[in-house]
């Protein structure tokens, strides 16, 4: 909402309050002001000029040489390129040395050999937005609609000696969608009176009911409809004060009648509509629900197909306006209009909201109707508009508008105790303090035994319950004046849960390893996940997806990480390592009737170089063991026992994929992406991992355990085992540990050999075994007994033999 400071001063005394001070006070009291814009901030040396003569430029077809009277001893010559410049016009002129918005400085210049001493300006060049400039002047220079004195300050004449306050209103404050509403707000803050203009109408002897009849069939949606007849008007350009007021508020002037309805809309917050009565089509106004598939053409030239949920104004047959939203093209006020019917009505907010949503129309009128207008201002707004039309467009206002009136105009009544107010705010306000605040708000109130009985004015549609009154008292008392107090309710000590701490630990560890966190949507498509899970697998589908690519809940994090890798690669970033912690959703049913199972997963994706030392000429490509090492370190951080076993998984490389076993149970997968899968994302070699993090968080002991440094020496034994190629090193290590007993302190794989002196279907795997007794020094005999037990176990379970 744009508020003209000068226009606002017509309703409230602001002589000692600057626009900036007013903006600060409004913001501090709950009506936020986003911006304060001085319209003349960048303008200087702008005067009124009279075009004495206008001749074509001898050397340029599109230029004209104008002699302009700017109120000085001698006229000046200005070369102008506007097609609409003409002799006799009064125009804004920027003199030599002047400045215009955008840092434009006016200099004496020569254009095609002719001296130009100034610039005749368009409204756009003076800082007005193109959308608010009258269509007549959307191209070319601006000519004042009335005679003004050459040499006058054009900034003053154009209403640019003004400041515009841009309000960022919350949805409940519809009362501030009008100048009077903001005036009441400022009056409450500054404790000043608001002066509401009194309409002055000289009614004709004829009655409006002799010319028009009003019938309301949809009584629930239209409890009040008033039709004022105005005859013999003259349509013309609006006076300058009216045009500049509208443009400052962001509204384009059209003609005097339409401009007046817009002026009153901004002033009162009450939408009005003027029909050309001679084009209306009958002498009867019928307000009814639209028929299914009924159509009409609105003012914007669009043909609209209506339904029975929409409300229309008709001539008894065809719709002439979409109630509360937009008028119809057939009865629009035009330059030759003589008799008009002025509509002032109250429409049900829900009906207007339905229409604007269905038809995609959002107008200044519909915005105000959907939020709720003041029922006690409907008639007054109509009278105000009729008065202005009579003043500016002439004509006769026929006595007594024709009305249908079943509108409830009663004020809401609320009771609230002083104790309730003070208890809610933590204040110690007295009855006098509170009553003063209510009087400043123009709330009619009485107090008895600490209880306030309040009649809320109908302009404040947002106040309906006790907490609303508490809020109003708090706003006017001043939020910064409310004392700081501690809550008197039992409080709990804040802190992170064990799972939250571990999530942070996971992030810290992975980022210390060089990974970057990715955050992606939880919504995807089955086709996107088809590389890792069958399309027929049960999924949770969204009932009303925002798009086809967001039609179901994800069951894995990997596709989105691959999207991110592909996105980076397309931008020449080839060495990327990402991780994501997020939710996945699983269900066992094709049609989900209950909440799906939501699990927290951790996934990572790697491509390109892992490490590069340019100076030493060293490069380390990401491979399975890089990712495995990161995962081992991560699970050590979570104090979990980890092991890996060969596995096959859809979408993964068959020979470079393993299950991740945590405490003996499968917790995830690690491996290389299948080349075919990688190709779908236009990626080279990619390694990934994915873990069910929910099964790991919050389950490990948050206790650090220490072990004393051994006092006795350890004995190491190396063994080289020849086994079938199908036997994994992990299986061998497990057997060694199971048979090593308490003396076996550590097992380390240090060699793998295939080739000469080893059969083609065999391999040689070498381990280093470390034996230790913390209570005594081990002898060879002690170690030999355990070592032989280990070898025996290997022979029995894996068929391993010692390599000669």
matplotlib code that plots the C-alpha trace (Angstrom):
import matplotlib.pyplot as plt

x = [0.0, 1.4, 0.5, 1.1, 2.3, 0.7, -2.6, -2.6, -2.1, -5.6, -7.0, -4.6, -2.3, 1.3, 2.9, 5.5, 6.0, 8.4, 7.7, 10.7, 9.4, 5.9, 7.3, 9.3, 6.3, 4.0, 6.6, 7.2, 3.5, 2.9, 2.3, 5.6, 6.8, 9.1, 10.3, 10.1, 10.5, 10.9, 9.5, 11.6, 14.8, 16.7, 14.9, 16.1, 15.5, 12.2, 9.8, 6.5, 7.0, 4.6, 5.3, 5.1, 6.0, 6.8, 8.5, 10.0, 13.8, 15.3, 17.8, 15.8, 12.4, 11.6, 12.9, 11.1, 12.4, 10.3, 10.3, 9.4, 8.5, 9.9, 9.1, 12.4, 13.1, 13.8, 12.3, 14.5, 14.9, 14.5, 14.9, 12.4, 11.9, 8.4, 5.7, 3.0, 4.7, 2.6, 2.2, 0.2, 1.0, 2.0, 4.8, 7.4, 10.8, 14.2, 16.4, 20.1, 22.0, 19.0, 18.9, 16.4, 16.0, 18.7, 21.5, 20.6, 22.2, 20.7, 23.3, 23.2, 23.6, 23.5, 21.2, 21.7, 23.1, 20.4, 20.9, 18.8, 18.7, 16.8, 14.5, 10.8, 10.0, 7.8, 6.4, 8.6, 11.7, 10.4, 10.4, 6.9, 6.5, 5.2, 2.3, 0.8, 1.3, -2.0, -2.2, -2.4, 1.1, 2.6, 4.7, 6.0, 6.1, 3.5, 1.2, -0.6, -4.4, -5.0, -3.4, -0.5, 1.9, 5.2, 8.2, 6.3, 8.0, 6.8, 7.7, 5.0, 2.5, 3.1, 2.7, 6.3, 6.9, 5.6, 6.8, 5.4, 5.3, 5.2, 3.4, 4.0, 0.6, -0.1, -3.3, -5.4, -4.8, -7.3, -8.3, -4.9, -5.7, -7.1, -5.9, -8.5, -7.5, -3.8, -5.0, -6.8, -3.7, -1.5, -4.1, -4.0, -0.2, 0.1, -3.1, -4.6, -8.0, -8.9, -10.9, -13.2, -14.3, -18.1, -19.7, -21.6, -24.3, -26.9, -29.5, -31.8, -35.6, -35.9, -35.6, -33.2, -36.0, -37.8, -35.0, -33.6, -34.7, -32.5, -33.2, -30.9, -31.5, -28.3, -29.1, -26.5, -23.7, -24.9, -26.6, -26.3, -26.5, -26.8, -27.3, -26.9, -28.0, -26.0, -27.3, -25.7, -22.1, -19.1, -16.3, -12.9, -9.3, -9.1, -7.7, -4.0, -4.4, -6.4, -4.0, -1.0, -2.7, -3.5, -0.1, 1.6, -0.5, 0.4, -2.9, -3.1, -5.5, -8.1, -10.9, -12.6, -15.4, -13.2, -10.5, -12.9, -14.0, -10.3, -9.7, -12.5, -11.3, -7.9, -9.5, -12.2, -11.0, -14.5, -14.5, -17.1, -18.0, -19.5, -21.6, -22.5, -26.3, -27.1, -25.0, -26.2, -29.0, -32.0, -33.4, -33.1, -30.0, -30.2, -27.6, -27.6, -25.4, -23.9, -25.2, -22.9, -20.8, -22.2, -19.7, -18.9, -16.1, -14.4, -12.8, -9.4, -10.9, -10.8, -13.8, -14.5, -16.4, -18.3, -19.8, -22.6, -20.2, -19.6, -21.7, -22.6, -24.3, -26.7, -29.2, -31.8, -30.4, -26.6, -23.8, -22.4, -19.9, -18.2, -19.3, -16.4, -13.8, -14.0, -16.5, -17.7, -16.6, -20.1, -21.0, -17.7, -17.6, -16.2, -15.5, -19.0, -20.8, -23.5, -25.5, -23.9, -25.0, -22.7, -22.5, -21.7, -22.2, -21.1, -20.2, -19.4, -15.6, -15.7, -17.6, -15.2, -12.2, -13.7, -14.2, -10.7, -9.1, -11.1, -10.6, -7.1, -8.1, -6.7, -7.8, -7.6, -11.3, -11.2, -8.2, -10.3, -13.5, -11.9, -10.3, -13.6, -14.6, -16.2, -20.0, -20.5, -18.5, -20.3, -23.0, -20.6, -18.1, -20.9, -21.9, -18.3, -17.9, -21.2, -20.2, -16.8, -18.4, -20.8, -17.9, -15.6, -17.8, -21.0, -24.3, -27.3, -27.2, -30.7, -32.0, -31.9, -29.9, -31.9, -31.0, -31.3, -30.3, -30.1, -26.5, -25.6, -23.7, -23.6, -20.3, -18.7, -18.9, -16.1, -15.5, -12.0, -10.6, -7.6, -6.0, -6.2, -4.4, -1.7, -1.2, -0.8, 1.6, 3.5, 2.6, 1.0, -1.3, -4.0, -7.6, -6.8, -3.8, -5.9, -8.9, -6.6, -5.3, -8.9, -9.9, -6.9, -8.0, -11.5, -13.0, -16.1, -15.5, -16.7, -15.0, -16.6, -14.9, -11.8, -13.8, -13.8, -16.9, -15.7, -17.6, -15.2, -15.7, -16.6, -13.6, -11.5, -12.6, -9.5, -10.7, -13.0, -11.6, -10.0, -6.4, -7.0, -7.7, -4.5, -2.6, -4.0, -3.1, 0.4, 0.9, -0.2, 1.5, 4.7, 6.4, 9.6, 7.9, 6.8, 9.1, 11.4, 10.2, 10.9, 8.2, 6.3, 5.8, 8.0, 10.9, 13.1, 16.8, 17.6, 20.1, 20.8, 19.7, 22.3, 21.1, 21.4, 24.9, 25.9, 24.4, 26.6, 29.5, 28.8, 28.7, 31.9, 33.8, 32.6, 33.4, 36.8, 37.4, 36.7, 33.0, 30.4, 26.8, 24.0, 20.3, 17.7, 13.9, 12.2, 10.0, 11.1, 9.7, 9.8, 11.6, 14.4, 14.9, 14.4, 18.2, 18.3, 14.9, 12.2, 9.5, 6.9, 8.1, 5.6, 6.0, 4.3, 2.7, 1.7, -2.0, -1.6, 2.1, 3.5, 5.0, 5.6, 9.2, 7.9, 5.2, 6.4, 8.4, 12.0, 13.2, 16.9, 19.2, 21.5, 19.6, 19.6, 23.3, 24.0, 21.9, 24.2, 27.3, 26.0, 25.0, 28.6, 30.2, 28.1, 29.7, 33.3, 33.6, 35.0, 36.3, 33.3, 32.6, 29.1, 27.1, 23.5, 21.6, 17.9, 14.7, 13.5, 10.1, 9.2, 5.9, 4.9, 1.5, 0.8, -2.0, -0.8, -3.6, -1.3, 1.7, 4.8, 7.9, 10.3, 14.0, 17.0, 19.7, 23.2, 24.6, 27.8, 28.9, 32.4, 33.9, 37.1, 40.4, 40.4, 43.8, 46.2, 49.6, 50.5, 54.0, 55.0, 53.1, 51.0, 47.3, 45.0, 41.8, 38.8, 38.4, 36.6, 39.2, 39.1, 35.4, 35.8, 38.4, 36.1, 33.2, 35.5, 36.5, 32.9, 31.7, 34.6, 33.5, 30.1, 31.7, 30.3, 31.9, 32.1, 32.7, 32.2, 31.0, 30.7, 27.3, 25.3, 22.9, 20.8, 22.6, 25.9, 29.1, 28.9, 32.5, 33.0, 30.1, 29.8, 27.3, 28.2, 27.8, 27.5, 27.5, 26.9, 23.8, 23.5, 23.3, 24.0, 25.9, 29.2, 30.7, 31.1, 28.2, 27.5, 28.9, 25.5, 23.9, 26.6, 26.0, 22.4, 23.6, 26.4, 29.0, 32.4, 33.5, 31.5, 31.7, 28.8, 27.7, 24.4, 23.6, 20.5, 21.7, 18.6, 19.8, 23.1, 22.2, 21.6, 22.4, 26.1, 27.5, 28.7, 31.5, 35.2, 37.0, 40.8, 43.2, 46.5, 49.7, 51.0, 53.8, 54.9, 56.2, 54.1, 55.0, 54.2, 53.8, 53.3, 51.4, 50.9, 47.8, 46.9, 43.2, 40.6, 40.0, 36.4, 37.5, 37.5, 40.1, 37.3, 36.4, 40.0, 40.3, 37.1, 38.3, 41.7, 40.0, 37.6, 40.4, 43.0, 41.3, 42.3, 46.0, 45.4, 45.6, 45.6, 45.3, 46.5, 46.3, 49.5, 49.8, 47.8, 49.6, 48.4, 50.7, 53.8, 54.1, 50.4, 47.7, 45.5, 42.4, 44.2, 45.6, 48.1, 46.9, 49.3, 48.4, 50.4, 49.2, 50.1, 49.9, 49.9, 49.3, 48.8, 49.6, 52.9, 55.6, 54.6, 56.7, 57.1, 55.2, 52.3, 52.1, 52.7, 49.7, 47.4, 49.0, 48.5, 44.8, 44.4, 46.0, 43.8, 40.7, 41.7, 42.3, 38.9, 36.7, 38.4, 40.7, 43.7, 47.2, 50.4, 52.3, 55.7]
y = [0.0, 3.4, 6.3, 9.9, 12.0, 15.2, 13.5, 12.0, 15.5, 16.3, 14.1, 14.6, 17.3, 16.2, 19.7, 18.7, 15.1, 14.4, 11.5, 9.6, 10.1, 9.0, 5.9, 5.1, 5.5, 3.4, 0.6, 0.6, 0.3, -2.6, -1.1, -1.7, 0.9, -0.7, 2.4, 6.2, 7.8, 11.5, 12.1, 15.2, 13.9, 14.0, 16.9, 20.5, 23.5, 22.2, 24.9, 25.4, 26.4, 27.6, 26.5, 29.8, 28.2, 24.8, 24.4, 21.3, 21.0, 21.8, 18.9, 16.2, 14.7, 13.7, 16.8, 20.1, 23.5, 25.0, 28.5, 28.2, 30.9, 29.8, 33.0, 34.7, 37.9, 36.0, 32.9, 29.8, 27.5, 23.8, 21.1, 18.3, 14.9, 14.2, 13.7, 15.2, 18.6, 21.5, 25.2, 26.5, 23.7, 24.2, 21.7, 20.8, 22.1, 21.2, 24.2, 24.1, 23.1, 21.1, 17.5, 14.7, 11.2, 8.7, 11.3, 13.1, 16.6, 19.1, 20.9, 23.4, 21.4, 21.5, 19.0, 18.8, 22.3, 23.9, 25.1, 23.5, 25.2, 22.8, 19.8, 19.4, 16.4, 13.4, 12.0, 9.0, 11.3, 12.9, 9.5, 8.3, 4.6, 3.9, 1.9, 4.9, 7.5, 8.4, 6.5, 9.8, 10.6, 7.1, 8.3, 11.8, 14.8, 15.7, 18.7, 20.2, 19.7, 23.3, 26.7, 27.4, 30.3, 30.0, 30.0, 28.4, 25.6, 22.5, 20.2, 21.9, 21.9, 18.2, 17.2, 16.0, 17.9, 14.8, 11.7, 8.2, 5.7, 2.0, 0.0, -3.8, -4.7, -8.0, -9.7, -8.8, -5.0, -4.4, -1.1, 0.4, -0.3, 3.3, 6.8, 7.2, 3.9, 5.0, 8.4, 6.7, 4.6, 7.7, 9.6, 6.8, 6.8, 10.6, 11.2, 13.5, 13.9, 12.6, 14.9, 12.9, 14.9, 15.7, 15.1, 18.1, 17.1, 19.4, 16.7, 17.1, 17.2, 13.9, 10.7, 7.9, 5.3, 6.9, 5.7, 2.5, -0.5, -2.7, -6.4, -8.6, -12.3, -13.5, -11.9, -13.9, -12.7, -9.1, -7.7, -4.1, -2.6, 1.1, 2.7, 6.4, 8.0, 11.0, 12.6, 15.0, 14.6, 15.7, 13.2, 14.9, 14.7, 14.9, 18.1, 18.0, 17.5, 14.4, 12.9, 13.5, 12.0, 8.8, 8.5, 8.9, 6.1, 3.9, 4.3, 5.4, 8.2, 7.5, 10.1, 12.3, 9.8, 6.6, 8.6, 9.7, 6.1, 5.2, 8.2, 7.2, 3.6, 4.8, 7.3, 5.1, 1.6, 1.1, -0.1, 1.6, 1.1, 3.5, 2.1, 4.0, 3.9, 4.4, 1.2, -0.8, -2.4, -1.9, 0.1, -2.7, -3.9, -7.5, -9.1, -12.9, -15.9, -16.6, -19.6, -22.5, -21.8, -18.3, -15.9, -12.2, -9.9, -7.9, -4.5, -6.0, -7.4, -11.0, -13.3, -15.1, -18.3, -18.2, -20.8, -20.8, -19.9, -16.4, -13.3, -11.0, -7.7, -7.9, -5.8, -8.5, -10.6, -10.5, -9.9, -6.4, -6.8, -9.5, -8.4, -7.0, -8.0, -6.2, -4.4, -5.5, -4.0, -3.4, -0.8, 0.9, 4.7, 6.2, 9.7, 10.1, 8.9, 11.2, 9.3, 7.0, 4.6, 4.7, 1.4, 1.3, -2.3, -4.8, -8.2, -11.3, -11.7, -15.5, -15.1, -12.4, -14.6, -17.6, -15.6, -14.0, -17.4, -19.2, -16.6, -15.4, -11.8, -9.8, -6.2, -3.4, -3.9, -7.6, -7.3, -5.0, -7.0, -10.3, -8.9, -7.2, -3.6, -1.4, -1.8, 1.7, 3.3, 1.9, 4.5, 7.4, 6.4, 6.5, 9.9, 11.1, 9.9, 11.5, 14.8, 14.8, 13.8, 16.7, 19.0, 17.8, 16.4, 18.5, 16.8, 16.2, 13.7, 12.3, 12.3, 9.2, 6.2, 3.1, 0.5, -3.0, -3.0, -6.0, -5.2, -5.7, -2.6, -3.4, -3.0, -6.0, -5.9, -7.2, -7.4, -7.7, -7.2, -5.0, -8.0, -10.0, -7.2, -6.8, -10.5, -11.1, -8.2, -8.3, -4.7, -2.7, -0.4, 1.5, 1.9, 5.5, 4.4, 1.7, 3.9, 6.6, 4.0, 2.9, 6.5, 7.2, 4.1, 5.6, 2.6, 3.4, 1.9, 2.0, 0.5, -0.9, -2.7, -3.4, -4.7, -2.8, -3.0, -2.1, -1.4, -2.1, 0.2, -1.7, -0.3, -2.7, -6.0, -7.7, -7.4, -10.1, -11.7, -10.7, -11.3, -8.7, -6.1, -7.1, -6.7, -3.2, -2.1, -3.5, -1.7, 1.7, 1.4, 0.6, -2.8, -1.2, 0.0, -3.5, -4.7, -7.7, -10.5, -14.2, -16.7, -17.8, -21.3, -24.3, -24.3, -27.1, -26.9, -26.7, -28.9, -31.2, -34.8, -37.5, -38.0, -34.3, -34.2, -37.2, -35.6, -32.6, -34.8, -36.6, -33.2, -32.0, -35.3, -35.4, -31.8, -32.2, -34.9, -32.5, -33.2, -30.5, -30.8, -30.9, -30.2, -31.5, -32.0, -34.9, -35.2, -37.0, -39.4, -43.3, -42.9, -41.0, -43.8, -46.7, -47.1, -48.3, -49.7, -51.3, -49.0, -51.4, -51.1, -49.5, -45.7, -42.8, -40.7, -37.1, -36.4, -33.0, -32.7, -29.3, -30.8, -34.1, -34.2, -33.9, -36.6, -39.0, -39.2, -40.4, -43.8, -43.1, -40.0, -41.1, -39.8, -36.3, -36.4, -37.6, -34.7, -32.4, -34.0, -33.7, -30.1, -29.3, -31.2, -29.3, -26.2, -27.5, -28.6, -32.2, -33.0, -33.0, -34.8, -34.4, -35.8, -35.4, -36.2, -36.4, -38.3, -41.1, -42.7, -46.3, -48.2, -51.8, -50.9, -49.8, -47.6, -45.8, -45.3, -44.7, -42.6, -44.0, -45.0, -42.0, -42.8, -40.6, -41.6, -40.5, -40.7, -39.6, -39.3, -38.8, -38.2, -37.0, -36.4, -36.9, -35.4, -33.3, -32.0, -29.9, -29.0, -32.7, -33.7, -36.2, -37.0, -39.4, -40.5, -41.3, -45.1, -47.7, -47.6, -43.8, -44.0, -47.1, -45.3, -42.3, -44.6, -46.5, -43.2, -42.0, -45.2, -45.0, -41.5, -43.0, -45.8, -48.5, -51.8, -51.9, -54.7, -55.0, -57.9, -58.3, -57.6, -57.0, -54.1, -52.7, -49.8, -50.6, -52.2, -56.0, -56.4, -53.2, -53.1, -54.1, -54.2, -52.1, -54.2, -52.3, -54.4, -57.4, -56.0, -54.5, -50.7, -49.6, -50.0, -48.8, -49.1, -47.8, -46.8, -49.1, -47.5, -47.7, -45.9, -43.3, -42.7, -41.9, -38.9, -38.2, -38.9, -40.7, -43.1, -42.4, -43.9, -43.7, -44.8, -44.8, -45.6, -45.9, -43.2, -43.6, -47.0, -45.5, -42.3, -42.2, -45.8, -45.7, -45.0, -41.5, -42.7, -42.5, -45.7, -45.8, -48.7, -48.6, -48.7, -52.4, -53.0, -56.2, -56.7, -58.1, -60.9, -60.6, -63.5, -63.1, -65.7, -66.0, -68.0, -69.6, -69.7, -69.9, -66.6, -66.7, -66.4, -62.8, -61.3, -60.2, -63.9, -64.8, -62.0, -63.0, -66.6, -65.4, -63.2, -65.9, -68.4, -66.0, -65.7, -63.1, -63.1, -61.9, -58.1, -57.0, -58.4, -56.5, -57.4, -56.3, -58.3, -59.8, -61.8, -63.6, -64.9, -67.1, -69.9, -69.6, -71.6, -69.6, -70.2, -69.3, -66.2, -65.5, -63.3, -62.2, -61.1, -59.7, -61.1, -59.3, -61.3, -59.6, -60.5, -57.5, -59.5, -61.1, -61.6, -64.0, -67.0, -68.7, -71.7, -69.5, -67.9, -71.2, -72.8, -70.0, -69.5, -73.2, -72.9, -70.0, -72.0, -75.0, -72.8, -71.4, -74.8, -76.1, -73.1, -71.7, -74.4, -72.1, -73.5, -71.8, -70.6, -72.3]
z = [0.0, -1.1, 1.1, 0.0, 3.0, 1.6, 1.0, 4.5, 5.9, 4.7, 7.4, 10.3, 11.5, 10.7, 10.7, 13.3, 12.2, 9.3, 6.9, 8.4, 12.0, 11.0, 9.3, 12.5, 14.7, 12.5, 12.3, 16.1, 16.6, 14.3, 10.9, 9.1, 6.6, 4.1, 2.3, 2.5, -1.0, -1.6, -5.1, -5.6, -4.2, -7.5, -9.2, -9.4, -11.7, -13.0, -14.0, -15.9, -19.6, -22.2, -25.8, -27.7, -31.1, -32.4, -35.8, -37.6, -37.3, -40.7, -40.6, -38.7, -39.5, -35.9, -34.1, -33.5, -32.5, -29.7, -28.4, -24.7, -22.1, -18.8, -16.9, -17.6, -19.5, -22.7, -24.1, -24.5, -27.5, -26.9, -29.4, -28.6, -30.2, -28.8, -31.4, -29.2, -28.4, -29.8, -29.6, -26.7, -24.3, -20.7, -20.1, -17.4, -18.4, -16.9, -17.2, -18.0, -14.8, -13.5, -12.6, -13.2, -11.6, -12.5, -12.3, -15.5, -15.7, -18.2, -20.2, -23.1, -26.2, -30.0, -31.8, -35.6, -35.5, -33.4, -29.8, -27.1, -23.7, -21.6, -21.8, -22.1, -19.9, -19.9, -16.7, -16.9, -17.0, -13.8, -12.0, -12.5, -13.4, -16.9, -15.5, -13.6, -16.4, -18.2, -21.5, -23.3, -22.1, -22.1, -25.0, -25.5, -23.2, -20.6, -21.0, -18.0, -18.3, -17.2, -17.7, -15.3, -14.9, -16.8, -14.5, -11.6, -9.7, -11.7, -8.8, -6.7, -9.6, -10.3, -6.7, -6.6, -3.3, -1.6, 0.1, -0.4, 2.4, 1.3, 3.9, 4.3, 5.8, 7.5, 6.1, 9.2, 8.8, 6.0, 7.7, 6.6, 2.9, 2.9, 3.7, 6.4, 8.0, 8.1, 9.4, 12.3, 13.0, 13.0, 15.1, 17.7, 17.8, 17.9, 20.0, 17.4, 15.8, 12.4, 10.0, 7.7, 4.7, 4.5, 1.2, -0.2, -2.7, -4.2, -5.1, -8.1, -7.7, -9.6, -7.7, -8.7, -8.3, -11.2, -13.5, -12.0, -10.0, -7.9, -7.3, -5.3, -5.7, -3.9, -0.6, 1.4, -0.9, -1.3, 1.8, 0.6, -2.9, -3.5, -7.0, -7.4, -10.7, -12.0, -15.2, -17.8, -16.8, -18.8, -19.2, -19.4, -18.1, -14.3, -12.7, -11.9, -8.2, -8.7, -11.3, -9.1, -6.0, -7.9, -9.5, -6.2, -4.9, -7.9, -9.9, -13.5, -14.2, -16.9, -16.8, -14.2, -13.3, -13.1, -11.3, -8.7, -8.0, -7.6, -5.4, -3.0, -3.1, -1.8, 0.6, 2.2, 1.3, -0.3, -3.9, -6.2, -9.8, -12.4, -15.2, -18.4, -17.8, -21.5, -22.4, -19.4, -21.4, -19.1, -16.2, -13.8, -11.8, -10.9, -8.6, -8.9, -9.0, -12.4, -14.4, -15.2, -18.3, -18.6, -20.1, -20.0, -21.2, -18.4, -18.6, -19.5, -22.7, -21.6, -22.0, -18.7, -18.3, -15.0, -12.6, -10.1, -7.3, -8.9, -8.2, -11.1, -11.6, -14.6, -16.5, -15.9, -18.7, -19.3, -16.8, -16.8, -14.0, -11.9, -8.4, -6.3, -8.9, -12.2, -14.3, -17.7, -21.1, -22.4, -19.8, -19.4, -18.9, -22.0, -23.4, -24.7, -21.5, -20.3, -17.6, -15.1, -12.5, -9.5, -7.5, -3.8, -2.5, 0.1, -1.2, 0.9, 1.1, 0.5, -2.7, -4.0, -3.0, -4.8, -8.0, -8.1, -7.5, -10.1, -12.8, -11.9, -11.5, -8.6, -8.6, -6.0, -5.4, -4.9, -2.5, -0.3, -0.6, 0.2, 3.4, 4.5, 4.0, 6.7, 6.4, 7.9, 5.1, 2.1, 1.9, 2.9, 0.2, -2.4, -1.2, -1.3, -4.9, -6.0, -4.5, -6.2, -9.6, -9.2, -8.6, -11.3, -14.0, -13.5, -13.8, -11.6, -8.7, -8.4, -4.9, -2.8, -4.2, -4.9, -2.3, -1.2, 2.5, 4.8, 5.9, 9.6, 10.7, 14.4, 16.3, 18.0, 21.8, 23.9, 27.6, 29.1, 32.6, 33.4, 35.2, 31.9, 30.0, 32.6, 33.1, 29.4, 28.9, 32.2, 32.8, 35.6, 33.6, 35.4, 34.3, 33.3, 31.1, 29.4, 28.9, 27.3, 24.8, 23.9, 23.4, 21.1, 19.1, 18.9, 20.6, 22.6, 26.0, 29.6, 32.7, 35.8, 38.7, 36.5, 33.5, 30.2, 28.0, 24.5, 21.2, 18.4, 15.4, 12.2, 10.4, 12.5, 11.1, 12.6, 16.2, 17.4, 20.6, 23.9, 22.7, 19.9, 22.5, 24.4, 21.2, 20.6, 24.1, 23.7, 20.3, 21.6, 24.9, 22.9, 22.7, 23.8, 27.0, 28.0, 30.9, 30.3, 32.6, 32.8, 32.0, 35.2, 33.7, 34.6, 32.2, 31.0, 30.3, 26.7, 24.9, 22.1, 22.1, 21.7, 18.1, 17.3, 18.7, 16.6, 13.5, 14.1, 14.7, 11.3, 9.5, 11.1, 10.3, 6.6, 6.1, 7.6, 5.0, 2.3, 1.5, 0.9, 2.1, -0.4, 0.4, -2.0, -2.3, -0.6, -3.7, -6.9, -9.5, -9.7, -13.0, -11.3, -8.8, -11.3, -11.6, -8.0, -7.4, -9.6, -10.9, -9.5, -5.9, -3.5, -3.2, -1.5, -4.3, -3.8, -4.3, -5.9, -7.0, -7.9, -11.0, -12.7, -11.3, -7.7, -7.8, -5.1, -1.9, -2.3, -1.1, -1.6, -1.5, -4.3, -7.4, -6.1, -5.3, -8.8, -10.1, -8.2, -9.5, -13.1, -12.5, -11.3, -14.2, -16.7, -15.2, -15.6, -11.9, -12.3, -8.8, -6.5, -3.3, -1.7, 1.2, 2.3, 5.5, 4.8, 5.1, 2.9, 3.0, 2.7, 2.5, 2.0, 0.3, -3.3, -1.9, 1.2, 3.8, 6.8, 7.4, 5.6, 7.5, 7.5, 8.0, 8.2, 5.7, 5.0, 1.5, -0.3, -3.9, -5.2, -8.7, -10.1, -8.2, -4.4, -3.9, -6.1, -5.3, -8.3, -7.0, -6.5, -9.6, -7.6, -8.3, -6.4, -8.1, -6.0, -5.7, -3.6, -0.8, -0.4, 0.2, 2.4, 4.5, 5.0, 6.0, 8.5, 10.1, 10.3, 12.0, 14.4, 15.2, 16.0, 18.1, 15.9, 14.8, 11.0, 8.5, 4.7, 2.7, -1.1, -2.4, -5.5, -5.8, -8.7, -10.3, -8.8, -10.2, -9.6, -8.6, -6.6, -4.3, -0.6, 2.1, 5.2, 8.3, 11.6, 14.7, 12.4, 10.7, 7.2, 7.6, 4.0, 0.8, -0.6, -4.1, -7.6, -9.7, -12.6, -15.8, -17.4, -14.5, -14.5, -18.2, -17.5, -15.5, -18.1, -15.4, -15.5, -12.7, -9.6, -6.1, -3.6, -0.2, 1.6, 5.3, 7.4, 9.8, 12.0, 13.1, 14.3, 16.0, 19.7, 20.3, 21.1, 24.5, 24.9, 27.1, 26.3, 27.4, 27.9, 28.0, 29.9, 27.9, 27.9, 30.4, 28.6, 25.0, 22.2, 19.8, 16.1, 13.6, 9.9, 7.9, 4.1, 3.3, -0.1, -0.6, -3.3, -5.1, -3.9, -0.2, 0.9, 3.1, 5.5, 6.0, 6.7, 9.2, 11.0, 11.4, 12.7, 15.3, 16.4, 17.0, 18.4, 21.8, 24.3, 23.4, 19.8, 20.1, 16.4, 12.8, 9.8, 6.1, 4.4, 1.1, -1.7, -4.4, -7.5, -10.2, -10.5, -8.0, -7.1, -8.9, -11.3, -9.2, -6.0, -4.3, -1.5, 1.3, 4.0, 7.6, 10.4, 13.8, 17.1, 20.3, 23.7, 27.4, 29.6, 32.8, 31.9, 29.3, 26.6, 25.8, 22.4, 23.7, 24.7, 21.3, 19.4, 21.0, 20.0, 16.6, 15.8, 16.9, 14.4, 11.5, 12.3, 12.3, 8.9, 7.4, 8.6, 7.7, 4.5, 3.3, 3.7, 3.7, 4.5, 1.5, 1.2]

ax = plt.figure().add_subplot(projection="3d")
ax.plot(x, y, z, "-o")
ax.set_aspect("equal")
plt.show()
